[in-house]
Amino acid sequence: MAALTTDAVLTLLQEVADEAITPRFRALADDEIGSKSHPGDLVTVADREAEVLITRELRAAYPDAVVLGEEAFADDPASMDAFRGAEHAFTVDPVDGTRNFVHGSPDHAVMVAETRAGTTVRAWIWQPQHRLAYVAERGAGATRNGERLPPLRPGTDPARWRVHTSARRQVGESLGGTAPMALTWVSCGIDYPKLAEGACDALVYHGTRAWDHVPGALLVHEVGGLVATDEGEAYTPRSDPRGIFATAGQAVLDRLRQVS
């Protein structure tokens, strides 16, 4: 099977969403919802079926690549080590924002990223309910529904920077004179596009799984933003940080890191 073009991968995500995810939106039966490591870590039949479909096509096109799927990782944690050491790999998040999906919120997404030697080279985020497609290719920029996203230009006044946190306990706190933090959209597949479009200036994360952050990190990078670990190093698919800062620019990152 020939390698998949960037457009072909986006089409794959859209078709899988149409087949396995959207028909179940606001229509899940109780026995189609379960939990993984703890009761709040939800998984649905849509997550599992979508991941199987996407993984099957990626492996058919790239038989030598490692495919790290969120649900497969739950069954085989050693797959993370294989992913980090791989020359060629993909991340698959079949329903990012599962809790939102289960509770009927349109804020969920399907995400895939491709890495080569530990560097992300392509990324796709499809928001099926919003009908928005975000695609990034390293060095070639990022697009929303085929239109190029402009470079980020954060303001100079920290008090006007809009910072969102994944930790509910931090909501309302201020980091270094920034505006009080709001909660994220509770889906990296929504959060990172919001940052890339300039709807916020920073995201502060305490969950750092690769399938959540690798796609969005490239999207933000390609519009001039920065994604770093809590230790100040550039975030990469091989990072294993305690926390992540995704920001609209260096000044924002520096200010947040000084006080974190």
C-alpha positions as CSV (number, residue, x, y, z in Angstrom):
1,M,0.0,0.0,0.0
2,A,1.3,3.5,-0.9
3,A,2.2,6.1,1.7
4,L,-0.7,8.2,2.7
5,T,-0.8,11.8,1.6
6,T,-1.6,14.5,4.2
7,D,-5.1,14.9,2.7
8,A,-5.6,11.2,2.7
9,V,-5.0,10.9,6.5
10,L,-7.4,13.8,7.1
11,T,-10.0,12.0,5.0
12,L,-9.4,8.8,7.0
13,L,-10.1,10.6,10.3
14,Q,-13.3,12.2,8.9
15,E,-14.6,8.9,7.6
16,V,-13.8,7.1,10.8
17,A,-15.6,9.8,12.8
18,D,-18.6,9.5,10.5
19,E,-18.7,5.7,10.9
20,A,-17.7,5.1,14.5
21,I,-18.0,8.4,16.5
22,T,-20.7,10.8,15.3
23,P,-23.5,8.2,15.2
24,R,-23.0,7.6,18.9
25,F,-22.8,11.3,19.9
26,R,-25.6,11.9,22.5
27,A,-26.8,8.3,21.8
28,L,-24.5,6.1,23.9
29,A,-26.1,3.3,25.8
30,D,-24.9,2.7,29.4
31,D,-23.1,-0.5,28.5
32,E,-21.1,1.4,25.8
33,I,-19.3,3.5,28.4
34,G,-16.6,2.2,30.7
35,S,-13.6,3.3,32.7
36,K,-9.9,2.5,32.5
37,S,-7.5,3.3,35.3
38,H,-10.0,5.0,37.6
39,P,-13.8,5.7,37.4
40,G,-13.3,9.2,35.9
41,D,-11.0,8.0,33.1
42,L,-13.8,7.2,30.6
43,V,-13.7,5.1,27.5
44,T,-16.5,4.3,25.1
45,V,-17.2,1.9,22.3
46,A,-16.6,4.8,19.9
47,D,-13.0,5.3,21.3
48,R,-12.2,1.6,20.8
49,E,-13.7,1.2,17.3
50,A,-12.3,4.4,16.0
51,E,-8.8,3.5,17.2
52,V,-9.0,0.1,15.6
53,L,-10.0,1.6,12.2
54,I,-7.4,4.3,12.2
55,T,-4.6,2.0,13.4
56,R,-5.5,-0.6,10.7
57,E,-5.1,1.9,7.9
58,L,-1.9,3.4,9.3
59,R,-0.3,0.0,9.7
60,A,-1.3,-1.1,6.2
61,A,0.3,2.0,4.7
62,Y,3.4,2.0,7.1
63,P,4.0,-1.6,8.2
64,D,7.3,-0.7,9.9
65,A,6.0,2.2,11.9
66,V,5.0,2.1,15.6
67,V,1.4,3.1,16.2
68,L,0.8,4.4,19.7
69,G,-3.0,4.4,20.4
70,E,-4.5,5.7,23.6
71,E,-6.7,2.6,24.1
72,A,-4.0,0.2,23.0
73,F,-1.6,1.7,25.6
74,A,-4.1,1.0,28.3
75,D,-3.8,-2.7,27.5
76,D,0.0,-2.5,26.8
77,P,1.9,0.2,28.7
78,A,5.2,-1.0,27.1
79,S,4.0,0.5,23.8
80,M,5.1,3.9,25.1
81,D,8.7,2.8,25.2
82,A,8.5,1.4,21.7
83,F,7.0,4.7,20.5
84,R,9.7,6.9,22.1
85,G,12.5,4.7,20.6
86,A,10.9,4.4,17.1
87,E,12.5,5.8,14.0
88,H,9.0,6.2,12.5
89,A,5.8,6.4,14.5
90,F,2.2,7.7,14.8
91,T,0.1,8.7,17.8
92,V,-3.7,8.0,17.6
93,D,-6.2,9.6,19.9
94,P,-9.6,8.4,18.6
95,V,-11.8,10.5,20.8
96,D,-9.9,13.3,22.6
97,G,-12.2,14.7,25.2
98,T,-14.1,11.5,25.9
99,R,-15.7,13.0,29.0
100,N,-17.1,15.8,26.9
101,F,-18.3,13.3,24.3
102,V,-20.0,11.2,26.9
103,H,-21.7,14.3,28.4
104,G,-22.9,15.5,25.0
105,S,-20.5,18.4,24.5
106,P,-19.4,19.0,20.9
107,D,-15.9,19.8,22.2
108,H,-14.1,16.6,21.2
109,A,-11.7,15.6,18.4
110,V,-9.9,12.9,16.6
111,M,-6.1,13.4,16.5
112,V,-3.2,11.7,14.8
113,A,0.5,12.8,14.6
114,E,3.4,11.4,12.6
115,T,7.0,11.4,14.0
116,R,10.3,10.7,12.4
117,A,13.4,10.1,14.7
118,G,11.5,11.7,17.6
119,T,10.5,14.8,15.7
120,T,6.8,15.5,14.8
121,V,6.5,16.0,11.0
122,R,2.7,16.0,10.4
123,A,-0.3,16.4,12.6
124,W,-4.1,16.2,12.1
125,I,-6.9,17.4,14.4
126,W,-10.5,16.8,13.3
127,Q,-13.4,18.2,15.3
128,P,-16.4,16.3,13.9
129,Q,-19.2,18.4,15.6
130,H,-17.6,21.7,14.8
131,R,-16.6,20.5,11.3
132,L,-13.1,22.0,11.7
133,A,-10.0,20.4,10.4
134,Y,-6.5,21.5,11.6
135,V,-3.5,20.2,9.7
136,A,0.2,21.0,10.3
137,E,3.3,20.0,8.5
138,R,6.7,20.8,9.9
139,G,8.2,23.8,8.1
140,A,5.1,24.2,5.9
141,G,2.7,26.0,8.3
142,A,-0.7,25.1,9.6
143,T,-4.2,25.3,8.2
144,R,-7.8,25.4,9.4
145,N,-10.2,23.9,6.8
146,G,-7.5,24.4,4.2
147,E,-6.8,28.1,5.0
148,R,-3.4,29.0,6.4
149,L,-3.4,30.2,10.0
150,P,-1.5,33.5,10.6
151,P,1.4,33.8,13.0
152,L,0.6,34.3,16.7
153,R,1.2,37.8,18.0
154,P,0.7,37.9,21.8
155,G,0.2,41.3,23.5
156,T,2.9,42.8,25.7
157,D,0.8,43.2,28.9
158,P,0.8,40.1,31.0
159,A,-2.4,41.2,32.7
160,R,-4.2,40.7,29.4
161,W,-2.8,37.3,28.6
162,R,-5.5,34.6,28.7
163,V,-4.2,31.5,30.4
164,H,-6.1,28.2,30.7
165,T,-5.1,25.3,33.0
166,S,-6.0,21.7,32.9
167,A,-6.1,21.6,36.8
168,R,-9.4,22.6,38.2
169,R,-7.7,23.5,41.5
170,Q,-5.8,26.2,39.7
171,V,-8.8,28.0,38.2
172,G,-8.9,31.6,39.4
173,E,-5.2,31.7,40.3
174,S,-2.9,34.1,38.5
175,L,0.6,33.3,37.3
176,G,3.0,36.2,37.3
177,G,0.5,38.9,37.0
178,T,-1.5,37.3,34.2
179,A,-5.2,37.3,34.2
180,P,-6.8,34.7,36.5
181,M,-6.6,31.3,34.9
182,A,-9.7,29.7,33.4
183,L,-10.2,26.0,32.8
184,T,-9.2,24.5,29.4
185,W,-11.8,23.2,27.1
186,V,-11.1,19.8,28.6
187,S,-9.9,18.4,25.3
188,C,-6.4,19.0,23.8
189,G,-8.0,18.7,20.4
190,I,-9.9,21.8,21.2
191,D,-7.4,23.6,23.4
192,Y,-4.4,23.6,21.0
193,P,-6.4,24.9,18.0
194,K,-7.8,27.7,20.3
195,L,-4.2,28.7,21.1
196,A,-3.1,28.4,17.5
197,E,-6.0,30.7,16.5
198,G,-5.2,33.3,19.2
199,A,-8.3,32.6,21.4
200,C,-6.0,32.3,24.3
201,D,-2.3,33.0,25.1
202,A,-1.2,29.9,27.1
203,L,-2.2,26.5,28.2
204,V,-0.9,25.0,31.4
205,Y,-1.1,21.2,31.5
206,H,-0.5,18.6,34.2
207,G,-1.4,15.6,32.0
208,T,1.2,14.8,29.4
209,R,0.5,11.7,27.4
210,A,1.9,11.9,23.9
211,W,-1.3,11.3,22.0
212,D,-2.8,14.3,23.7
213,H,0.0,16.8,23.1
214,V,2.1,15.7,20.1
215,P,-0.4,16.8,17.4
216,G,-1.3,20.2,19.0
217,A,2.4,21.0,19.8
218,L,3.2,20.9,16.0
219,L,0.2,23.0,15.2
220,V,1.2,25.7,17.7
221,H,4.9,25.5,16.6
222,E,3.9,26.1,13.0
223,V,2.2,29.4,13.9
224,G,5.1,30.6,15.9
225,G,4.1,29.4,19.4
226,L,6.2,27.5,21.9
227,V,5.5,24.3,23.7
228,A,7.9,23.4,26.6
229,T,8.2,21.1,29.5
230,D,7.9,22.4,33.1
231,E,11.8,22.2,33.1
232,G,12.0,24.7,30.2
233,E,13.0,22.2,27.5
234,A,11.3,22.1,24.2
235,Y,8.6,19.5,24.2
236,T,9.1,16.6,21.8
237,P,7.4,13.3,21.3
238,R,10.2,11.7,23.4
239,S,9.6,14.0,26.4
240,D,8.2,12.6,29.6
241,P,7.5,15.8,31.6
242,R,5.5,16.4,34.7
243,G,3.8,19.4,33.1
244,I,3.6,21.2,29.8
245,F,3.3,24.9,28.9
246,A,1.9,25.7,25.5
247,T,2.3,29.4,24.8
248,A,1.8,32.1,22.1
249,G,5.4,33.2,22.4
250,Q,8.7,33.3,24.3
251,A,7.7,36.2,26.6
252,V,4.6,34.3,27.7
253,L,6.6,31.1,28.3
254,D,9.3,33.0,30.3
255,R,6.7,34.7,32.5
256,L,4.8,31.5,33.3
257,R,7.9,29.5,34.0
258,Q,9.3,32.1,36.4
259,V,6.3,31.6,38.8
260,S,5.4,28.0,38.3
